[in-house]
Structure formats: C-alpha cells, structure tokens
Amino acid sequence: MSLRRFILHRLLVSIPVLFGVSVITFGLVHLTPTDVVDLIIGLNPDVQPGQEEQLRRDLGFDRPVYVQYVDWLTDVLQGDFGEAYTFGPDAGPLIWGRLPETIALGLFGWVFALLIAIPTGIYAAAKKGKVADDASRFVALAGISIPNFWLGLMLIAIFAVRFDLWPVLNPQEPLLSRSMLWWLVLPGVTIGTAASANIMRIMRTSMAEELNREYVTAARAKGLPERTVLLKHVLRNSLISVVTVAAFLTANIIAGAVVVEVVFGWPGLGHLFVEAIYVREVNLIMGITLLTGLAIILANLLADIVYAILDPRIRDEY
C-alpha cells in the first residue's frame, strides 16, 4: 500500500472515532444534573418564574436529546461552540483564544521530553549494566512517580521563590515574545518530565534489544565505529517503539496540562476547563473535551504515519 493510501485510510478510520468521542462528550455532560436554564435564571434575577418555560423553548432544551445533539454537532462543525453564559456571549472565542497558550505549553513539554529522553536512552543502552545505566533508570522511575502538581510546586518553591530565577503565575506577556519563552520553562519542564522518563525507558530498552541483533554484530565486525553503529543502524529501528509510545503519552501531556496550568496560573484551555467546571458552563466543557479528543486522535494518526514511514511493512497490515 502506498503512503498516500495509508494516510487516507487512517483518516477515514479516525472519523467514526471522533464521532464516538462527540457522542460520549455530549451524552456525559447531559447526564449530569446541571440545568442550563436554572444557571441562566440564577445569573439574571430579572427573569420571572413564568419565563422559564419560554426560555427553555427558545434555547431548544425542550426538544429530544438526539435533536439537541445534532444541532450542537452541526454548530461545532461550523466553529460555533454555543453560548458561554457566565464568561461572555460565545464559547468559541474563549476556546480559540486560549488554545495557542496550551499548544505552546504542550510543544515546549514535548521538545523538553525528547531532548532529554532520546540522548539519555541511547547513552543508557550503550552503558547497559554500568553505573550510568542504573542512574538513568533511577531518574526515569522518579520522573514517572512524581505527580505533576507536586513537581510544579517544588519548582516554584525552589527556582521562583528561593532563588528568584524564573517568573511564575499569571504571565501577562504576549505569547510570541522572548520573555514568554522564559515564562514557559517551569511549566514546560513540569509537563514534560513524566513523558521524558517514559520515553527514556522505552528508548533504552529498544536500543538494548537492537544491540543484541546479528546485524549489529556484523556491523561491528566490519570495523564500523560504535557511534556509527548506534546512530546510523540501531537508532532508526529503535525509534519505531519510541514513536508508538510517544503518541500514547500525548494523552498524558494533555491531561497533565489541566493540573499544570492551574498550578502555574497558565492561561490555557486546561485552566479555562477547570473554571468552566466550577460554574457549570456546559458548552465550554463540551467544546474543550471535544478538542482534547481531537488532539489525541491526531497525535495517534501522526504516530501511525511516522510509524509507516520508518517501517513500510506496516502499511501492508491495513
């Protein structure tokens, strides 16, 4: 199968998955006891008791749930996430306005994770059984075990409060500015630490397995430098496992963004999601949840494409 057909096939498979995510998101939110009409009445004391039913009809809440779902999905596909009853007139501008902040934080976390994990994993595999290998596994285990919120608080206490090296809490700088990159360091390190530890473990294990294969022995017997054997022959095959795991870790980074953004006061979607839960803004909750599901699906799609590029045999399995 050609790469183009493989990508098209995976795109078509992703559509029903995204549809399922939208059904579950809408269904779960509407199973909660939150009544949007009660919320609106609570925010507008001028609404008379007799106007409640009229308001319910105007907003379409008197119609069957499946009709409400179709209307909601139709609006979402057109970029309209509905009204934000307590934050402003529309949920869409709020969501799109916070999205770049979350993307910047997630990208910083991923870059940090990959820059730390891949070289460390390669070095640990090359030094398997030695002190450096044991130290790397200890650090990886610690990185996986430490909760994001605790790590974030410790980084704030040490680098912002104790030594006053980094600014934290409620950055007011433009996102595309040099000073904002400074603000990204501590939350980015916090969100990328667990992913870095997981990728480092997978990288080490995968590299160690590849180093025991016959083609590596043959390459060494030809007199190739160890650096060439590691980086040219072993690294490519080892990256297949890393790419697969890295895609699944995207979900952890997105989920971790909620906690990290709250700890650092980062003005992203995670922070907005928590605020929306407090005031029961169902349109914001559904919109952010759907975008999160879409991000995870796209990450897995990208991983499959990279996987197919690294190992063309994968394309024939579909």
Buried (B, 14 or more C-beta within 10 A) or exposed (E): BEEEEBBEBBEEEBEEBBEEBBEEBBEEBBEEEEBBBEBBBEEEEEBEEEBBEEBBEEBEBEEEEEEBBEEBBEBBEEEBBBBBBBBEEBBBEBBBEBBBBBBBBBBBBBEBBBEBBBEBBBBBBBBBEEEBBEEBBEBBEEBBEBEBBEBBBEBBEEBBEEEEEBBBEEBEEEBEEEEBBBBBBBBBBBBBBBBBBBBBBBBBBBBBBBBEEEEBEEBBEEEBEEEEBBEEBBBEBBBBBBBBBBBEBBBBBBBBBBBBBBBBEBBBBBBBBEBBBEEBBBBBBBBBBBBBBBBBBBBBBBBBBBBBEBBEEBBEEE
